[in-house]
């Protein structure tokens, strides 16, 4: 399931740019341009992350953060046009998780978004582990993935995987039925700073097919989408 990001920004051009780039990387994005609506939307939608401008009409970003922190643990990445230490300290003390000063590069923002989402995923996994929640296990017919133990079983037998094999398989399973490009998989599984090419994806897909396909030469589970990349069928 793609992660949902609420972007709260009153500059139309920047709001559009943020939404475009985040959607391009596979996130579900909702955009808001004023503080009051941002509060209502955050409480109603419970997004995975909020990107929040400090200077907003209605209620500013500091007040939104203070209010939301009373009952929600959503990561908040604050944006400000002022490079003022007092603003940064105030935002963090009120409960913001990270802070970016305008102008910033989209690459840096995406890296910080990924870091915050990774942190909240780990937190949720730890909470599930403490409660023994069954959602830690994904099952697709004869394929079972234990997300907490990072273990995979095929036909009831444990299958050893390299770290990136596991990461790639899990990401594709979480996006079942979607056509995913090689570049998109490289960014989401290996990271934007990975220096290798798309051939890396092809090699890992071949390895996975060899382990989870009845006939790797005619795959049914991880299929090729011509001109795009790959799709996990389940």
Secondary structure, DSSP 8 states (H G I E B T S, - for coil): ---EEEEE-S-HHHHHHHHHHHHHTT-EEEEE-BHHHHHHHHHHH--SEEEEESS-BSS-HHHHHHHHTTT---EEEEEES---HHHHHHHHHHT-SEEEESS--HHHHHHHHHHHHHHHHHHHHHHHHHHT-GGGEEEETTEEEETTTTEEEETTEE----HHHHHHHHHHHHTTT--EEHHHHIIIII-TT----THHHHHHHHHHHHHH-SSGGG-SSEEEETTTEEEE--
